[in-house]
Amino acid sequence: MNTNCPKNEAAEKLLAGYNCAQAVLYSACDQLGFDKSTALKIACGFGAGIAREEEVCGAVSGAIMAIGLKYGRGEGEDRTKTEETYAKTREFIKGFKAKHGTLICRELIRCDLRTPEGQQYYKANDLIHHTCAWCVQTAQGLLEKQL
């Protein structure tokens, strides 16, 4: 994998100290006409596979939130919006998996962020640049095509 840090808005936000979910949702706010500060708050708990549980990658979660904001079913709206949102979400996931092989955080980073040792490994191996920045870059790119 190329180790040069990607230079898109989501990667820049990640490298500025926000989590992966925040970075991706934030990067979609201008297209969505959504408040960036609110987006950062909504996505805050989804980083590192949901609160460092290393489940679904936060970049994926942030993108799915953006898809929901664009296509999702709101109060009193037709149920067909749910199906459209699911289809868009599946399309996004397919693209992400094609690029990274999985959407599971622990499989992407290969360390346990719930432990001090795992967090040290993450930092020592610069996984924020070598893995996470690439995931948010992919998520932003796929998302831009859908919105």
C-alpha positions in Angstrom: 0.0 0.0 0.0 1.3 3.5 -0.8 2.1 5.2 2.4 1.9 8.8 1.2 -0.9 10.5 3.1 -4.0 11.2 1.0 -5.0 14.9 0.7 -8.7 15.1 0.7 -11.0 16.9 3.2 -11.8 13.7 5.1 -8.2 12.7 5.5 -7.3 16.3 6.5 -10.0 16.3 9.2 -8.9 12.9 10.5 -5.3 14.0 10.7 -6.4 17.2 12.5 -7.6 15.0 15.4 -11.2 14.0 14.5 -12.2 10.4 14.3 -12.9 8.6 11.0 -16.7 8.8 11.2 -16.5 12.5 12.0 -14.1 13.1 9.1 -16.2 11.4 6.5 -19.6 12.9 7.6 -17.9 16.4 7.9 -16.6 16.1 4.3 -20.1 15.6 3.0 -21.7 18.5 4.8 -21.3 21.1 2.0 -22.9 18.8 -0.5 -25.7 18.0 1.9 -26.2 21.6 3.3 -25.8 20.2 6.8 -24.2 21.9 9.7 -20.6 20.8 10.2 -20.5 21.2 14.0 -23.7 19.1 14.4 -22.2 16.5 12.0 -19.1 16.2 14.2 -21.3 15.7 17.3 -23.5 13.1 15.7 -20.6 11.1 14.4 -18.4 11.3 17.5 -19.3 8.0 19.0 -18.8 6.0 15.8 -15.0 6.4 15.6 -12.7 3.3 15.6 -15.5 1.0 14.8 -18.0 2.5 17.3 -16.3 3.7 20.4 -13.1 1.7 19.8 -15.1 -1.5 19.6 -13.5 -2.1 16.1 -16.8 -3.2 14.5 -17.9 -1.4 11.4 -15.2 1.1 10.3 -16.1 4.6 11.3 -15.4 5.9 7.8 -18.2 3.6 6.6 -20.5 4.6 9.4 -19.9 8.3 8.6 -20.7 7.7 4.9 -23.9 5.8 5.8 -25.0 8.7 7.9 -24.4 11.0 5.0 -26.3 8.7 2.7 -29.2 8.7 5.2 -29.2 12.5 5.3 -29.4 12.7 1.5 -31.8 9.8 0.7 -33.3 8.6 4.0 -36.9 8.5 5.1 -37.9 11.4 7.3 -41.1 12.1 9.3 -44.2 11.3 7.2 -42.2 10.4 4.1 -42.8 7.4 1.8 -41.3 4.0 2.8 -39.7 3.8 -0.7 -37.0 6.2 0.7 -35.9 3.4 3.0 -35.4 1.0 0.1 -33.5 3.7 -1.8 -31.3 4.3 1.2 -30.6 0.7 1.7 -29.7 0.3 -2.0 -27.3 3.3 -1.9 -25.8 1.9 1.3 -25.2 -1.5 -0.2 -23.6 0.1 -3.2 -21.3 2.1 -1.0 -20.3 -1.0 1.0 -19.6 -3.0 -2.1 -17.2 -0.3 -3.3 -15.5 0.0 0.0 -15.1 -3.7 0.3 -13.7 -3.9 -3.2 -11.0 -1.4 -2.2 -10.2 -2.6 1.3 -11.5 -6.2 1.5 -13.6 -5.6 4.6 -15.6 -3.0 6.4 -14.6 -4.3 9.8 -12.2 -2.0 11.7 -10.3 -4.7 13.5 -9.6 -6.4 10.2 -8.4 -3.2 8.6 -6.0 -2.1 11.4 -5.1 -5.5 12.9 -4.7 -4.4 16.4 -6.9 -4.1 19.5 -7.6 -0.4 20.2 -9.4 -1.3 23.4 -6.1 -2.0 25.1 -3.2 0.3 25.9 -0.9 -2.1 23.9 -3.1 -2.0 20.9 -3.3 1.8 21.0 0.5 1.9 21.3 0.9 -0.4 18.3 -1.5 1.8 16.4 0.6 4.9 17.1 4.0 3.2 16.7 3.0 1.8 13.3 1.4 5.1 12.2 -1.8 3.4 11.2 -3.6 6.7 11.1 -1.6 7.4 8.0 -1.1 3.9 6.7 -4.6 2.6 7.1 -7.2 5.0 8.4 -6.4 8.0 6.2 -6.8 5.6 3.2 -10.2 4.4 4.5 -11.6 7.9 4.9 -10.2 8.9 1.5 -12.0 5.9 -0.1 -15.2 6.7 1.8 -15.2 10.3 0.8 -14.6 9.4 -2.8 -17.3 6.8 -3.0 -19.7 9.1 -1.2 -19.1 12.0 -3.5 -20.2 9.8 -6.4 -23.4 9.0 -4.7 -24.5 12.4 -3.4 
